């Protein structure tokens, strides 16, 4: 814009100068005034500069147009690339948001399950049912239904959670599930020595009562074998009992009650499986001995038949040898007949 104004100003000045000197003058004055030649010369120079300025302006316009076009093209490519990258980024963000939504949903479900489990464990009856269900699951997975019963009624009308029939033993093995969670929760939440002392006394009281109840209700001589099993459905509580309350474990042993955790109960069930297999093998021992005796008799009979067959093969071999001799004689006589070499009559012999 500034270049255009400059060019316009130069053009106006040149036009004014031309107009000033273009008025008619006397011929003699025109010929003798040197200023006219200077003006004409300057006008030509100005016209040349004006033309050069116009060409420079045109070149500048073309260059500016090319640069604007290149800038537009580059700007378009950058915008396209930016849009593509932005789309990819938004797609990645959307995928991550989907994963986050799924994770939040899983966390919400897990939180609900934890809350439900807390409700179950906070209720004494529900907690007992939870322990019983876990014990029943372990027994069902390890033993055939013929070897166990749940809520079996003993002769004294008491009903333990589970009884197991061990092969070769007429007495029943009793399992009763107990879950002393409240006292251990108080112990873990103890903030000072006084609270810990109270919680420790509560643990000893609750566990001792469970052990005494099992020993008094279920250990019937001749009907239930000792020790009875007290199932605690928590590995951490079982570990705390053995680590911090050894006197309770010893008391349970003296009362013929064994405290077990889920892992210990599974080990006991596997041991019962082994005992059951051994008992079945002993029950089948007589049958196995009879079958072995029959097998030995069959082997002896087979040996006799093989010997008899061998004698038949020997007799057949002798008969085949005699047949071969007779065949050779017949062939020999046939050849003699062909050669007409009959010998004098000889007494016939049977051979």
C-alpha positions in Angstrom: 0.0 0.0 0.0 2.8 2.5 0.8 4.6 1.7 -2.5 1.4 2.5 -4.3 1.1 5.9 -2.6 4.7 6.7 -3.4 4.2 5.8 -7.1 1.0 7.9 -7.2 2.8 10.9 -5.6 5.6 10.6 -8.1 3.1 10.5 -11.0 1.3 13.6 -9.8 4.6 15.6 -9.4 5.7 14.5 -12.9 2.3 15.5 -14.4 2.5 18.9 -12.8 5.9 19.5 -14.1 4.9 18.5 -17.6 1.8 20.7 -17.4 3.9 23.7 -16.2 6.3 23.4 -19.0 3.9 22.4 -21.7 2.3 25.8 -22.2 3.0 27.4 -25.6 5.9 29.7 -25.7 7.5 31.7 -28.4 9.6 29.6 -30.8 12.7 31.5 -30.0 12.2 31.2 -26.3 11.6 27.5 -26.6 14.7 26.9 -28.6 16.9 29.0 -26.3 15.6 27.8 -22.8 17.8 25.0 -21.5 15.3 24.1 -18.8 13.0 22.5 -21.3 15.7 20.0 -22.2 16.2 19.3 -18.5 12.5 18.8 -17.9 12.2 16.6 -21.0 15.2 14.6 -19.8 13.8 14.3 -16.3 10.4 13.3 -17.6 12.0 10.5 -19.5 13.9 9.4 -16.4 10.8 9.6 -14.3 8.8 7.6 -16.9 11.6 5.0 -16.8 11.6 4.9 -13.0 7.8 4.8 -13.1 7.8 1.8 -15.5 10.5 0.0 -13.4 8.4 0.7 -10.3 5.3 -0.8 -11.9 7.3 -3.9 -13.0 8.7 -4.2 -9.4 5.2 -3.8 -8.0 3.9 -6.5 -10.4 6.8 -8.8 -9.5 6.2 -8.2 -5.8 2.5 -8.9 -6.3 3.3 -12.2 -8.1 5.8 -13.1 -5.4 3.4 -12.2 -2.7 0.6 -14.3 -4.4 2.9 -17.3 -4.7 3.9 -17.0 -1.1 0.3 -16.7 0.0 -0.6 -19.7 -2.1 2.3 -21.7 -0.6 1.3 -20.6 2.9 -2.3 -21.6 2.2 -1.2 -25.0 1.0 1.2 -25.5 3.9 -1.4 -24.3 6.3 -4.0 -26.7 4.8 -1.6 -29.7 5.1 -0.8 -28.7 8.7 -4.4 -28.5 9.5 -5.1 -31.8 7.9 -2.2 -33.5 9.8 -3.3 -31.8 13.0 -6.9 -33.0 12.5 -5.6 -36.6 11.8 -3.5 -36.5 14.9 -6.3 -35.0 16.9 -8.6 -37.7 15.7 -6.1 -40.4 16.7 -5.6 -38.8 20.1 -9.4 -38.5 20.7 -9.7 -42.2 19.7 -7.0 -43.2 22.2 -8.7 -41.1 24.8 -12.0 -42.7 24.1 -10.5 -46.2 24.4 -8.8 -45.3 27.6 -12.1 -43.8 28.9 -13.8 -47.1 28.0 -11.2 -49.1 29.9 -11.5 -46.7 32.9 -15.3 -47.1 32.8 -14.9 -50.9 32.8 -12.4 -50.7 35.7 -14.7 -48.4 37.6 -17.6 -50.8 37.0 -15.5 -53.7 38.2 -14.4 -51.7 41.3 -18.0 -50.9 42.0 -19.0 -54.6 41.7 -16.1 -55.6 43.9 -17.0 -52.9 46.4 -20.6 -54.2 46.5 -19.2 -57.8 47.0 -17.0 -56.5 49.8 -19.9 -54.7 51.4 -22.0 -57.9 51.1 -19.2 -60.0 52.6 -18.9 -57.4 55.5 -22.6 -57.8 56.1 -22.3 -61.6 56.1 -19.3 -61.5 58.5 -21.0 -59.0 60.8 -23.9 -61.3 61.5 -23.1 -64.2 63.7 -25.6 -66.7 62.1 -24.6 -65.6 58.6 -20.9 -66.0 59.6 -21.5 -69.5 60.9 -23.3 -70.4 57.6 -20.4 -69.0 55.7 -18.0 -71.2 57.6 -20.2 -74.3 57.2 -20.5 -73.7 53.4 -16.7 -73.5 53.0 -16.2 -76.7 55.1 -18.9 -78.5 53.0 -17.2 -77.5 49.8 -13.9 -78.9 50.9 -15.5 -82.2 52.0 -17.5 -82.6 48.8 -14.5 -81.9 46.6 -12.4 -84.6 48.3 -14.7 -87.5 49.2 -17.5 -89.6 47.6 -21.0 -88.9 49.0 -21.1 -92.4 50.7 -18.4 -91.4 53.2 -19.9 -88.2 54.7 -23.1 -86.7 56.0 -24.0 -83.1 56.8 -26.0 -82.2 59.9 -26.0 -85.9 61.0 -27.9 -86.7 64.2 -25.9 -88.5 66.8 -27.3 -90.8 69.5 -27.4 -88.0 72.0 -29.6 -85.9 69.5 -26.8 -83.4 68.8 -26.1 -82.6 65.2 -22.5 -81.7 64.2 -21.9 -79.9 60.9 -20.3 -83.0 59.3 -19.5 -86.6 60.0 -17.1 -88.7 58.0 -17.1 -92.5 57.8 -13.5 -93.8 57.6 -13.3 -97.3 56.0 -12.4 -100.0 58.4 -13.4 -97.9 61.4 -16.9 -98.0 62.9 -16.6 -94.7 64.7 -17.4 -91.4 63.0 -15.1 -88.5 62.5 -16.9 -85.3 63.6 -16.2 -81.8 62.0 -17.8 -78.7 63.4 -17.2 -75.2 61.9 -16.6 -72.2 64.2 -15.7 -68.7 63.2 -14.5 -66.5 66.2 -14.1 -63.4 64.1 -15.5 -60.7 66.5 -12.9 -61.3 69.2 -10.0 -61.3 66.8 -11.4 -58.1 65.1 -11.4 -56.4 68.6 -7.8 -57.7 69.2 -6.6 -56.2 65.9 -8.3 -52.9 66.5 -6.9 -52.5 70.0 -5.4 -49.0 70.3 -3.8 -49.4 73.7 -2.7 -52.1 76.3 -6.0 -52.0 78.1 -8.1 -52.6 75.0 -5.7 -55.4 74.0 -6.0 -57.0 77.4 -9.8 -57.0 77.1 -9.7 -58.4 73.5 -7.2 -61.1 74.5 -9.5 -62.2 77.3 -12.4 -62.3 74.9 -10.4 -64.5 72.4 -9.6 -67.0 75.1 -13.2 -67.1 76.4 -14.8 -67.5 72.9 -12.3 -70.1 71.7 -12.4 -72.1 74.9 -16.2 -72.2 74.8 -16.1 -73.5 71.2 -13.6 -76.2 72.2 -15.7 -77.2 75.3 -18.9 -77.3 73.3 -17.4 -79.7 70.7 -15.9 -82.0 73.3 -19.1 -82.2 75.4 -21.6 -82.5 72.6 -19.9 -84.8 70.0 -17.2 -86.9 71.6 -19.4 -90.0 72.3 -17.3 -93.1 73.2 -17.7 -95.9 70.7 -19.7 -93.8 68.3 -17.3 -90.8 67.6 -13.6 -91.2 67.4 -11.2 -88.7 68.8 -10.0 -86.1 68.2 -13.0 -84.2 66.8 -12.2 -81.4 64.4 -12.9 -77.7 64.9 -12.8 -76.0 61.5 -11.8 -72.3 61.5 -12.4 -70.9 57.9 -9.6 -68.3 58.1 -5.9 -68.9 57.6 -5.1 -65.7 59.4 -7.1 -66.5 62.5 -5.6 -70.0 62.6 -2.1 -68.5 62.3 -2.9 -66.0 65.1 -4.1 -68.8 67.4 -0.9 -70.8 66.9 1.3 -67.8 67.2 -0.3 -65.8 70.1 -2.5 -68.4 71.9 -0.6 -71.6 72.2 -2.2 -72.3 75.5 -5.6 -72.5 73.7 -4.2 -75.0 71.2 -2.8 -77.1 74.0 -6.1 -77.0 75.8 -7.9 -78.1 72.7 -5.5 -81.1 72.4 -6.2 -82.1 76.0 -9.9 -81.9 75.2 -9.4 -84.2 72.2 -10.3 -81.4 69.8 -8.1 -80.5 66.8 -8.3 -76.9 65.4 -7.7 -76.9 61.7 -7.7 -74.2 58.9 -9.0 -74.7 55.3 -5.6 -75.9 54.1 -5.2 -78.4 57.0 -8.7 -79.7 56.4 -7.9 -80.3 52.8 -4.8 -82.2 53.8 -6.8 -84.3 56.2 -9.4 -85.1 53.5 -6.5 -86.2 51.2 -5.2 -88.5 53.9 -8.7 -90.0 54.3 -8.8 -90.6 50.5 -5.5 -92.6 50.8 -6.9 -94.6 53.8 -10.0 -95.3 51.8 -8.0 -96.7 48.9 -6.0 -98.9 51.2 -9.2 -100.3 52.8 -10.7 -101.0 49.4 -7.5 -102.9 48.4 -7.7 -105.0 51.6 -11.4 -105.7 51.0 -10.5 -107.0 47.6 -7.5 -109.1 48.7 -9.5 -112.4 48.9 -10.9 -111.8 45.5 -7.5 -111.1 44.1 -6.1 -114.3 45.6 -8.9 -116.3 44.1 -8.4 -114.8 40.7 -4.7 -115.5 40.9 -5.4 -119.1 41.8 -7.8 -119.5 38.8 -5.2 -117.8 36.6 -2.5 -120.4 37.8 -4.9 -123.3 36.9 -5.5 -121.8 33.5 -1.7 -121.5 32.9 -1.2 -125.2 34.0 -4.0 -126.3 31.7 -2.5 -124.3 28.8 0.9 -126.1 29.4 -0.8 -129.5 29.3 -2.6 -128.6 26.0 0.6 -127.3 24.5 2.4 -130.6 25.4 -0.4 -132.6 23.9 -0.3 -130.5 20.7 3.5 -131.0 20.6 3.0 -134.8 20.7 0.5 -134.5 17.9 3.0 -132.5 15.9 5.7 -135.3 16.5 3.3 -138.0 15.3 2.3 -135.9 12.3 6.0 -135.5 11.5 6.6 -139.3 11.6 3.6 -139.9 9.4 4.8 -137.2 6.9 8.2 -139.0 6.9 6.6 -142.3 6.0 4.5 -140.7 3.3 7.6 -139.2 1.8 9.3 -142.6 1.7 6.3 -144.2 -0.1 6.2 -141.3 -2.5 9.9 -141.7 -3.4 9.3 -145.4 -4.1 6.4 -144.7 -6.3 8.3 -142.2 -8.3 11.3 -144.6 -8.7 9.1 -147.4 -10.0 7.4 -145.0 -12.4 10.7 -144.0 -13.8 11.7 -147.6 -14.3 8.5 -148.3 -16.2 9.2 -145.4 -18.4 12.6 -146.8 -19.3 11.1 -150.4 -19.6 13.7 -151.7 -17.3 11.5 -154.1 -15.5 13.6 -156.6 -13.5 12.8 -160.3 -13.1 9.8 -160.9 -10.9 10.6 -160.6 -7.3 8.6 -161.5 -4.3 6.4 -158.6 -3.4 7.0 -157.0 -0.1 4.9 -154.5 1.7 6.6 -151.5 2.9 
